[in-house]
Amino acid sequence: MRTEADPEYVRTLARYLEERVAALGKSGIGEPLAALTLAALDITDELFRAREEHERQDGDVQARLGALVQMLERFRS
């Protein structure tokens, strides 16, 4: 596989995926392709949830900053 990423980082990603597939195998998913597909879906779900949480937190920060700006503007008036 060709990538500009650090080889150790790529190995870490591969180990993570292998661990997730192995965990699914231990839970009774015997078909390797099914386990790989389910692991990929689970990891993708984690990514989407993390993005949603990040966006929610970013929105919270923006709302708090807006409130602080309004308070400062009232204080200066």
TIVEXKOL-835773 format. One record per residue: residue number from 1; residue in one letter; chain; y, x, z of N, C-alpha, C, CB in turn. Coordinates in Angstrom, 2 decimals. Glycine has a CB too. Layout:
BEGIN
ATOM resi resn chain      ny      nx      nz     cay     cax     caz      cy      cx      cz     cby     cbx     cbz
ATOM  NUM    a     A       Y       X       Z       Y       X       Z       Y       X       Z       Y       X       Z
...
//
This chain:
BEGIN
ATOM resi resn chain      ny      nx      nz     cay     cax     caz      cy      cx      cz     cby     cbx     cbz
ATOM    1    m     A   -1.17    0.85    0.00    0.00    0.00    0.00    1.23    0.90    0.00    0.00   -0.97    1.22
ATOM    2    r     A    2.17    0.61   -0.88    3.40    1.40   -0.94    4.52    0.65   -0.24    3.79    1.70   -2.41
ATOM    3    t     A    5.23    1.38    0.58    6.35    0.79    1.30    7.27    1.91    1.76    5.86   -0.06    2.51
ATOM    4    e     A    8.50    1.54    2.02    9.44    2.52    2.57    9.39    2.56    4.09   10.86    2.20    2.11
ATOM    5    a     A    8.63    1.64    4.66    8.52    1.58    6.12    7.74    2.78    6.65    7.83    0.26    6.56
ATOM    6    d     A    8.02    3.11    7.89    7.32    4.19    8.57    5.82    3.87    8.62    7.89    4.40    9.99
ATOM    7    p     A    4.96    4.81    8.27    3.51    4.56    8.28    2.99    4.06    9.63    2.77    5.81    7.90
ATOM    8    e     A    3.52    4.59   10.71    3.07    4.14   12.03    3.44    2.68   12.27    3.68    5.01   13.14
ATOM    9    y     A    4.59    2.28   11.79    5.01    0.88   11.90    4.04   -0.01   11.13    6.47    0.70   11.38
ATOM   10    v     A    3.68    0.39    9.93    2.74   -0.39    9.12    1.39   -0.46    9.81    2.59    0.23    7.71
ATOM   11    r     A    0.94    0.62   10.42   -0.32    0.61   11.17   -0.23   -0.35   12.35   -0.67    2.03   11.66
ATOM   12    t     A    0.92   -0.38   13.00    1.11   -1.31   14.11    1.01   -2.76   13.64    2.47   -1.06   14.78
ATOM   13    l     A    1.62   -3.05   12.51    1.52   -4.40   11.94    0.07   -4.75   11.61    2.38   -4.51   10.67
ATOM   14    a     A   -0.63   -3.81   11.00   -2.03   -4.05   10.63   -2.89   -4.27   11.87   -2.59   -2.87    9.83
ATOM   15    r     A   -2.67   -3.47   12.93   -3.42   -3.66   14.18   -3.16   -5.03   14.77   -3.06   -2.57   15.20
ATOM   16    y     A   -1.89   -5.45   14.74   -1.54   -6.76   15.29   -2.29   -7.86   14.54   -0.01   -6.99   15.20
ATOM   17    l     A   -2.28   -7.79   13.22   -2.98   -8.79   12.42   -4.48   -8.75   12.69   -2.70   -8.57   10.92
ATOM   18    e     A   -5.04   -7.55   12.75   -6.47   -7.42   13.04   -6.83   -8.02   14.40   -6.88   -5.95   13.00
ATOM   19    e     A   -5.97   -7.82   15.39   -6.22   -8.39   16.72   -6.19   -9.91   16.68   -5.18   -7.87   17.73
ATOM   20    r     A   -5.23  -10.47   15.94   -5.14  -11.92   15.83   -6.36  -12.49   15.12   -3.86  -12.33   15.09
ATOM   21    v     A   -6.81  -11.83   14.06   -8.00  -12.27   13.33   -9.24  -12.16   14.23   -8.20  -11.44   12.03
ATOM   22    a     A   -9.34  -11.07   14.98  -10.48  -10.88   15.89  -10.50  -11.96   16.96  -10.43   -9.48   16.54
ATOM   23    a     A   -9.34  -12.32   17.50   -9.28  -13.37   18.52   -9.75  -14.69   17.94   -7.84  -13.51   19.06
ATOM   24    l     A   -9.38  -14.98   16.72   -9.85  -16.21   16.10  -11.36  -16.15   15.86   -9.11  -16.46   14.77
ATOM   25    g     A  -11.85  -14.97   15.51  -13.30  -14.80   15.33  -14.05  -15.08   16.62  -13.61  -13.40   14.84
ATOM   26    k     A  -13.49  -14.61   17.72  -14.13  -14.84   19.03  -14.08  -16.31   19.43  -13.45  -13.99   20.10
ATOM   27    s     A  -13.12  -17.05   18.89  -13.01  -18.46   19.25  -13.90  -19.34   18.37  -11.55  -18.92   19.13
ATOM   28    g     A  -14.64  -18.71   17.46  -15.61  -19.47   16.68  -15.32  -19.55   15.20  -15.69  -20.82   17.22
ATOM   29    i     A  -14.24  -18.98   14.74  -13.95  -18.97   13.30  -14.75  -17.82   12.70  -12.39  -18.81   13.03
ATOM   30    g     A  -15.87  -18.13   12.07  -16.75  -17.09   11.56  -16.39  -16.59   10.18  -18.14  -17.59   11.54
ATOM   31    e     A  -15.76  -17.41    9.39  -15.40  -17.04    8.02  -14.19  -16.12    8.05  -15.10  -18.30    7.17
ATOM   32    p     A  -14.30  -14.87    7.59  -13.19  -13.92    7.65  -11.92  -14.40    6.93  -13.62  -12.61    7.05
ATOM   33    l     A  -12.07  -15.02    5.76  -10.89  -15.49    5.04  -10.20  -16.62    5.79  -11.27  -15.95    3.62
ATOM   34    a     A  -10.98  -17.50    6.39  -10.40  -18.59    7.18   -9.66  -18.02    8.39  -11.51  -19.58    7.64
ATOM   35    a     A  -10.26  -17.03    9.06   -9.62  -16.42   10.22   -8.31  -15.73    9.81  -10.56  -15.41   10.90
ATOM   36    l     A   -8.34  -15.03    8.68   -7.14  -14.36    8.20   -6.05  -15.37    7.84   -7.46  -13.49    6.97
ATOM   37    t     A   -6.44  -16.46    7.20   -5.48  -17.50    6.83   -4.88  -18.15    8.06   -6.14  -18.56    5.95
ATOM   38    l     A   -5.71  -18.48    9.03   -5.21  -19.09   10.27   -4.31  -18.14   11.04   -6.37  -19.53   11.15
ATOM   39    a     A   -4.67  -16.86   11.06   -3.82  -15.87   11.74   -2.47  -15.78   11.04   -4.51  -14.47   11.76
ATOM   40    a     A   -2.48  -15.77    9.71   -1.22  -15.70    8.96   -0.37  -16.94    9.24   -1.50  -15.58    7.45
ATOM   41    l     A   -0.98  -18.09    9.28   -0.23  -19.32    9.59    0.33  -19.28   11.00   -1.12  -20.55    9.42
ATOM   42    d     A   -0.46  -18.80   11.95   -0.01  -18.73   13.34    1.15  -17.75   13.48   -1.16  -18.31   14.25
ATOM   43    i     A    1.05  -16.61   12.83    2.13  -15.61   12.89    3.39  -16.15   12.21    1.69  -14.28   12.23
ATOM   44    t     A    3.22  -16.85   11.10    4.36  -17.46   10.41    5.02  -18.51   11.29    3.92  -18.09    9.08
ATOM   45    d     A    4.21  -19.30   12.01    4.76  -20.27   12.94    5.58  -19.59   14.03    3.63  -21.09   13.57
ATOM   46    e     A    5.07  -18.49   14.56    5.82  -17.73   15.56    7.15  -17.25   15.00    5.00  -16.53   16.05
ATOM   47    l     A    7.14  -16.76   13.77    8.36  -16.29   13.13    9.37  -17.42   13.00    8.06  -15.70   11.75
ATOM   48    f     A    8.93  -18.57   12.51    9.84  -19.70   12.33   10.42  -20.16   13.67    9.12  -20.86   11.63
ATOM   49    r     A    9.57  -20.22   14.69   10.05  -20.64   16.02   11.05  -19.64   16.58    8.87  -20.81   17.00
ATOM   50    a     A   10.78  -18.36   16.38   11.71  -17.32   16.85   13.04  -17.42   16.12   11.10  -15.91   16.66
ATOM   51    r     A   13.00  -17.69   14.82   14.25  -17.86   14.06   15.04  -19.06   14.56   13.94  -18.01   12.56
ATOM   52    e     A   14.32  -20.18   14.80   15.00  -21.37   15.31   15.65  -21.10   16.66   14.01  -22.54   15.44
ATOM   53    e     A   14.94  -20.39   17.52   15.47  -20.06   18.85   16.69  -19.15   18.71   14.39  -19.37   19.72
ATOM   54    h     A   16.61  -18.19   17.81   17.73  -17.28   17.57   18.95  -18.07   17.08   17.34  -16.19   16.56
ATOM   55    e     A   18.73  -18.97   16.14   19.83  -19.78   15.62   20.43  -20.66   16.72   19.35  -20.65   14.45
ATOM   56    r     A   19.56  -21.22   17.58   20.04  -22.05   18.68   20.88  -21.23   19.64   18.86  -22.71   19.42
ATOM   57    q     A   20.38  -20.03   19.98   21.13  -19.17   20.89   22.44  -18.72   20.26   20.30  -17.97   21.28
ATOM   58    d     A   22.42  -18.42   18.98   23.63  -18.02   18.27   24.65  -19.15   18.31   23.31  -17.62   16.82
ATOM   59    g     A   24.17  -20.38   18.10   25.06  -21.54   18.17   25.65  -21.71   19.56   24.31  -22.80   17.77
ATOM   60    d     A   24.82  -21.47   20.60   25.30  -21.57   21.97   26.39  -20.53   22.24   24.14  -21.38   22.96
ATOM   61    v     A   26.18  -19.32   21.77   27.17  -18.25   21.96   28.46  -18.62   21.24   26.62  -16.89   21.44
ATOM   62    q     A   28.35  -19.10   20.02   29.55  -19.48   19.27   30.31  -20.60   19.97   29.18  -19.90   17.84
ATOM   63    a     A   29.59  -21.56   20.52   30.23  -22.66   21.24   30.96  -22.14   22.49   29.20  -23.74   21.63
ATOM   64    r     A   30.31  -21.24   23.22   30.95  -20.67   24.42   32.17  -19.84   24.06   29.95  -19.82   25.20
ATOM   65    l     A   32.07  -19.07   22.98   33.22  -18.28   22.55   34.37  -19.19   22.13   32.83  -17.34   21.38
ATOM   66    g     A   34.05  -20.27   21.44   35.08  -21.22   21.05   35.77  -21.83   22.25   34.49  -22.31   20.19
ATOM   67    a     A   34.99  -22.17   23.26   35.57  -22.74   24.48   36.46  -21.72   25.18   34.45  -23.21   25.43
ATOM   68    l     A   36.04  -20.47   25.22   36.85  -19.43   25.84   38.16  -19.23   25.08   36.07  -18.12   25.91
ATOM   69    v     A   38.10  -19.23   23.77   39.31  -19.08   22.96   40.27  -20.22   23.25   38.97  -19.04   21.44
ATOM   70    q     A   39.76  -21.43   23.33   40.61  -22.58   23.64   41.25  -22.43   25.02   39.81  -23.88   23.58
ATOM   71    m     A   40.48  -21.96   25.99   41.03  -21.76   27.33   42.13  -20.73   27.31   39.93  -21.35   28.31
ATOM   72    l     A   41.91  -19.62   26.59   42.92  -18.56   26.49   44.18  -19.08   25.81   42.37  -17.34   25.73
ATOM   73    e     A   43.99  -19.86   24.77   45.16  -20.41   24.07   45.95  -21.35   24.97   44.72  -21.15   22.80
ATOM   74    r     A   45.28  -22.14   25.79   45.98  -23.03   26.72   46.70  -22.22   27.80   45.00  -24.02   27.37
ATOM   75    f     A   46.05  -21.14   28.23   46.64  -20.30   29.26   47.92  -19.62   28.75   45.62  -19.24   29.72
ATOM   76    r     A   47.89  -19.21   27.46   49.04  -18.54   26.88   50.18  -19.51   26.59   48.64  -17.83   25.62
ATOM   77    s     A   49.91  -20.78   26.49   50.97  -21.75   26.17   51.82  -22.09   27.35   50.37  -23.01   25.61
//
